[in-house]
Amino acid sequence: MKQPKLPTSPRAERRAAPKPARIPLGDRPAYPPGEGSSYPRDLIGYGRNPPHARWPGNARIAVQFVLNYEEGGENCVLHGDAGSEQFLSELFNPAAYPDRHLSMESVYEYGSRVGVWRLLREFERRGLPLTVFGVSMALERHPELTQAFVELEHEIACHGWRWIHYQTMDEAQEREHMRIGMEIIQRLTGERPLGWYTGRDSPNTRRLVADYGGFEYDSDYYGDDLPFWTPVTKTDGSTVPQLIVPYTLDTNDMRFSLPQGFSQGEDFFTYLRDAFDVLYAEGEEAPKMLSVGMHCRLLGRPGRMRALQRFLDHIERHDRVWVCRRIDIARHWKQVHPYEAKA
């Protein structure tokens, strides 16, 4: 007869428990915590006492709307890419085909043909400014739209030459894409962009932005509610201060295309409203900024547009709100909080 298994004592269980694996010397942290560490990430930021933004008009919050214009610069075999686009569309988890993907192309074309004009009309009707994160190849394919951005006095920040992944791109190639992207926008508009945002950036992007020089701000960052200065070491070894105007991935219509995102306009409106209300309340003592990310092919759809209209109505019911462009935020910050080198 099989004997029942007797319960083991806690001491025996502890003896039997597997010991944690030793971390091989080569796998130990390259930047151990402690004073004097050269750890390249800043996990502290402004900490407990952020600076007072001193927004114009004694505003409690600066609200900034970004219109991402990428249609015509995305992955596509017509552009010389190995496969079709997979990111930020109406299609769920699409494959990258080594041929034209006509459905994906048409989703993007809705943004350039219809959605962008719907969004522009709404902001023009309300007299509100935008910052356009413009992919240069896309802008070059739609000169009428590019001219409309200029005529309406919206800021055009450079969103790269292409709307593709740069994470593993060769540094020299990324540098060349940056040069081409900047030169195209300057040729199309008569002015060089003063803001930069890659989006799908690489470990080299910030340094390459500093190497190029002349930018009022860099927005490839999502970790704060306020602008901040950071020193950047250029390729030649010199260090320069760069103003970071953070962007957002949460108050952003891109979440309509993500599994953990928004399923309907009501979700988007509620999230924007709650974010605004929290920051507006905090702004009585410590003003912040709120960025809202928009994509022509996503928010430009009529079923989502109403959420934006409701949010704009909500903002207009509040005073002490500064709706501005990102370049306006950068220039203001440089004036009231100029760079100070750490001792």
NORVEN-V352851 format. One record per pair of residues at least 24 apart in sequence whose ideal C-beta (glycine too) atoms are under 7 Angstrom apart, sorted by the first residue. I is the first residue (numbers start at 0). J is the second residue. D is the distance in whole Angstrom. If there is no record, write none. Layout:
i | j | d
I | J | D
I | J | D
//
This chain:
i | j | d
44 | 223 | 6
44 | 227 | 7
45 | 225 | 7
49 | 225 | 6
49 | 285 | 6
50 | 336 | 6
51 | 285 | 7
51 | 286 | 7
52 | 225 | 6
52 | 286 | 4
53 | 335 | 5
54 | 286 | 5
54 | 321 | 5
55 | 321 | 6
55 | 331 | 7
56 | 319 | 7
56 | 321 | 6
57 | 319 | 6
58 | 286 | 7
58 | 319 | 5
58 | 320 | 6
58 | 321 | 4
59 | 279 | 5
59 | 282 | 3
59 | 283 | 6
59 | 286 | 5
59 | 319 | 5
60 | 278 | 5
60 | 279 | 5
60 | 282 | 5
60 | 286 | 6
60 | 287 | 6
60 | 289 | 6
60 | 320 | 6
61 | 288 | 4
61 | 321 | 5
61 | 323 | 6
61 | 328 | 6
62 | 289 | 5
62 | 314 | 6
62 | 320 | 6
62 | 322 | 5
63 | 130 | 6
63 | 288 | 6
63 | 290 | 5
63 | 323 | 6
63 | 324 | 7
63 | 325 | 6
63 | 328 | 6
64 | 129 | 5
64 | 291 | 5
64 | 293 | 6
65 | 130 | 5
65 | 132 | 6
65 | 246 | 7
65 | 290 | 6
65 | 291 | 7
65 | 292 | 5
65 | 293 | 6
66 | 118 | 6
66 | 129 | 5
66 | 131 | 5
66 | 293 | 5
67 | 132 | 5
67 | 158 | 7
67 | 292 | 7
67 | 293 | 7
67 | 294 | 5
68 | 115 | 7
68 | 131 | 6
68 | 132 | 7
68 | 133 | 5
68 | 134 | 6
68 | 137 | 6
68 | 138 | 7
68 | 295 | 6
69 | 134 | 5
69 | 137 | 6
69 | 158 | 7
69 | 162 | 4
70 | 107 | 5
70 | 108 | 7
70 | 110 | 4
70 | 111 | 4
70 | 137 | 5
70 | 295 | 6
70 | 296 | 6
71 | 111 | 6
71 | 136 | 6
71 | 137 | 4
71 | 140 | 4
71 | 141 | 7
72 | 134 | 4
72 | 136 | 4
72 | 137 | 4
72 | 161 | 5
72 | 162 | 4
73 | 107 | 6
73 | 162 | 5
74 | 163 | 6
75 | 104 | 7
87 | 253 | 6
87 | 256 | 5
87 | 294 | 6
87 | 297 | 7
88 | 256 | 6
88 | 296 | 7
106 | 296 | 6
107 | 296 | 6
109 | 296 | 5
110 | 294 | 7
110 | 295 | 3
110 | 296 | 3
110 | 299 | 6
111 | 141 | 6
111 | 295 | 7
113 | 299 | 6
114 | 295 | 4
114 | 296 | 6
114 | 299 | 2
114 | 300 | 7
115 | 144 | 6
115 | 295 | 4
115 | 299 | 6
117 | 299 | 5
117 | 304 | 6
118 | 293 | 6
118 | 295 | 6
118 | 298 | 7
118 | 299 | 5
119 | 147 | 7
119 | 151 | 7
121 | 307 | 7
121 | 308 | 7
123 | 151 | 6
125 | 311 | 6
127 | 322 | 5
128 | 152 | 7
128 | 153 | 6
128 | 322 | 7
128 | 323 | 6
128 | 324 | 5
129 | 153 | 4
129 | 324 | 7
130 | 154 | 4
130 | 156 | 6
130 | 194 | 7
130 | 324 | 5
130 | 325 | 4
131 | 155 | 5
131 | 156 | 7
132 | 156 | 6
132 | 158 | 4
132 | 196 | 5
133 | 157 | 7
133 | 158 | 5
133 | 184 | 6
134 | 158 | 5
134 | 159 | 6
134 | 161 | 7
134 | 162 | 5
135 | 160 | 5
135 | 179 | 7
135 | 180 | 4
135 | 183 | 4
135 | 184 | 6
136 | 160 | 6
136 | 161 | 6
138 | 183 | 7
138 | 184 | 7
138 | 187 | 6
139 | 183 | 5
139 | 187 | 7
142 | 187 | 7
145 | 187 | 5
145 | 188 | 7
149 | 188 | 5
154 | 194 | 7
154 | 324 | 4
154 | 325 | 6
154 | 326 | 5
155 | 184 | 6
155 | 188 | 6
155 | 192 | 6
156 | 192 | 5
156 | 194 | 3
156 | 195 | 6
156 | 196 | 6
156 | 325 | 7
157 | 181 | 6
157 | 184 | 6
157 | 192 | 4
157 | 195 | 5
158 | 196 | 5
158 | 198 | 7
159 | 197 | 5
163 | 199 | 7
164 | 199 | 5
165 | 197 | 6
165 | 199 | 6
165 | 200 | 6
165 | 201 | 4
165 | 204 | 7
166 | 199 | 7
166 | 201 | 5
168 | 201 | 6
170 | 203 | 5
173 | 201 | 6
173 | 203 | 6
173 | 207 | 6
174 | 207 | 5
177 | 207 | 6
177 | 211 | 6
181 | 211 | 7
193 | 326 | 6
194 | 218 | 6
194 | 325 | 6
194 | 326 | 6
196 | 246 | 6
205 | 231 | 6
206 | 231 | 6
206 | 232 | 7
206 | 233 | 6
206 | 234 | 6
209 | 233 | 5
209 | 239 | 5
209 | 241 | 6
210 | 234 | 5
215 | 242 | 7
215 | 326 | 6
215 | 329 | 4
215 | 330 | 7
216 | 242 | 5
216 | 243 | 7
216 | 244 | 4
216 | 325 | 6
216 | 329 | 4
217 | 241 | 6
217 | 243 | 6
218 | 244 | 5
218 | 245 | 7
218 | 246 | 5
218 | 325 | 7
220 | 245 | 5
220 | 246 | 7
221 | 245 | 6
221 | 246 | 6
221 | 247 | 6
221 | 248 | 6
224 | 278 | 7
224 | 287 | 4
224 | 288 | 6
225 | 287 | 6
225 | 288 | 6
226 | 328 | 6
226 | 329 | 7
226 | 332 | 4
228 | 338 | 5
240 | 338 | 4
242 | 329 | 6
242 | 332 | 6
242 | 333 | 6
244 | 325 | 5
244 | 328 | 6
244 | 329 | 6
246 | 290 | 6
246 | 292 | 7
247 | 290 | 4
247 | 292 | 6
250 | 274 | 5
250 | 289 | 7
250 | 290 | 7
250 | 291 | 5
250 | 292 | 7
251 | 292 | 3
252 | 292 | 6
252 | 293 | 5
252 | 294 | 6
252 | 297 | 5
252 | 298 | 4
252 | 303 | 7
253 | 292 | 6
253 | 294 | 6
253 | 297 | 7
255 | 297 | 5
255 | 303 | 7
256 | 297 | 6
264 | 302 | 6
264 | 303 | 5
264 | 305 | 5
264 | 306 | 3
265 | 306 | 7
267 | 303 | 7
267 | 306 | 4
268 | 306 | 4
268 | 309 | 5
268 | 310 | 6
271 | 310 | 5
272 | 310 | 6
272 | 313 | 5
275 | 313 | 7
275 | 314 | 7
279 | 317 | 6
288 | 328 | 6
//
